[in-house]
Each structure stands twice: as C-alpha cells, then as structure tokens.
Amino acid sequence: MRYLFRFLSNNYFLFLFIFFEIICMYLVSNNNRYYNSSFVNTSNEVTSSIYQSENNILKFFSLGRVNDSLIIENVKLQQLLSRNYVSNAVTIDSLQDTSDAELEQVYSLMHAQVINNTTDKSKNFIYLDKGSKDGIAKNMGVYNDKGIVGITIGVSKNYSVVMSVLNTDSRVGVKLTKDNYFGNLTWDTKSSKYATLSQIPNHVKVAKHDTVMTSGYSSFFPAGIMVGTVESWQEITGSNLLELKIKLSTDFHNLNYLYIVNHMRKNELNALEKLVDEPAEH
C-alpha cells in the first residue's frame, strides 16, 4: 500500500492532467456539433470493432455445431435424390405415368466424420467416428460430395474402418455415363489422383473427359454417384478390351464428412447370391 501511495504522489500531476483532458474533451464534444459528431462516430467505431471481434470469437466456437447441422441437412437432401428410390408403378407398353407413381426407398444414408486416413500405402484405410450403434455395418458404400470413397470392411460399437478406393484390394463396379458400358475400377498405387477402369470393349468410342459413375450393379452404391473422368486409354495387347486411366473426382487428401450407404434390400440380394454360389444338392 505504501508503494501505491508513493507512486500516486510522484505522478499526481500526470493523473491530474489526464483528468482535466477528459473533462475538456467532454465539454468540447457537448458544445460543438462537429466535435460531438466526430467523438460519437469514433466511439461507435471502437465499440463496433469490439462487438465484431466478440462475434467472430463466438462464430469460431460455434462452427462445430454449424457443421453438424449442415451435414445433417445434406444427408436429408441426398436421401431425396431419385437414385435412392425405385418405382413400383406398373409399366404398360414401355410407357409409365410417374405423376402418381409409388416410390419405394432402396438406399438410406448416414453420415460420419473421418478421424484417420492414409493415402501413401498400397492398402489405404479410412477410420470413421461412427459404428454399429449408429447403424453402420460391413459392406456399405462410402462417398462424399465429390465422389466415391470406399467400402466399410470393419465395424465396432463406436467406430468403423473403410477400405479406400486407394487400395489394391478395392473393386468397384462403375460405368461410362455416355453409353453405359461398365467395368471394374481398381487402383495401381501410382497416384492418389488416378485409378484404372478395365473390362471395356475396344469398340467403345471413348473421349477424354468422359464421365464415369457408379453402375448400381452392386449393393454398395446406387447408380449415378460421381467417380471421375477419362484421362487416357489404351488397348490391352492380345485382347479386345480397353484399359482406361480415370482421374478421380474425390480428393483423398481432403476428406472430412462422408455419407454411408445402406442398401435396404441387401439381405434379399445376398440370399439369392448365396443360392447361386452354392449348387443345389440332388
């Protein structure tokens, strides 16, 4: 306390000067319209700046909630896409009135966030923050707003692991959008930006930048999800097939929120496939 009094006594002229300066500024601003306006504007500018900074801080801490809300809304919108439904309307002479057609949902969607991802190995995997308690199971297709990402291969209660398209074991059924020729998309480890589309007949007219999408011929993905575009192609020696280099639409170095596809008729399909794979006993 003694030091405080000593400080005040040694500097009381300075404090007195500041006090009178404040009084002078107040009197000038109140009795002069120009200075009053200038003072108020300056005060408002400082106050506004403080409020803006406060608002920016609040926005930063609320980004997580905003992102969660957006991804939930995106899932709802994705589920409304026609590729997730089939029509049960009766078709006569190849003509169908879709105005009153009853649509049945075949694919439902969930969302999850990436918590770990690799791109520099021959067998890359992606780990998600959702698991069986959230409805995720093995053999579900995974994609984002850019294109396909992979297929779930392992699930625990709270987490799941996805075999990335950037995995030498990955096989995804895709098709050329232009003429619907389909084949298998595989990865040769050379680049995270490109994959290989095989089993395309060599009589197919292919052009650079032709789009490639999911074929819908498996239970992993509905038809029409973006895969990439044709970069180049070559004929496989000794065969009548082409091998296409596909530029992937998905940036695997920048994955965050993903959509997980649940094929609601998958068990029915699997049962039929099992009958075909296991010859009937006589």
Buried (B, 14 or more C-beta within 10 A) or exposed (E): EEEEEEEEEEEEEEEEEEEEEEEEEEEBBEEEEEBEEEBEEEEEEEEEEEEEEEEEEEEEEEEEEEEEEEBEEBBEEBBEEEBBBBEEBEEEEEEEEEEEBEEEEBBBBBBBBBEEBBBEEEBBBBBBEBBBEBEBEEBBBBBBEBBBBBBBBEBEEEBBBBBBBBBEEBBBBBBBBBEEBBBBBBBEEEEBBBBBBBBBEBEBEBEEEBBBBBBBEBBBBBBBBBBBBBBEBEEEEEEEBBBBBBBBBBEBEEBEBBBBBBBBEBEEEEEEEEEEEEEEEE
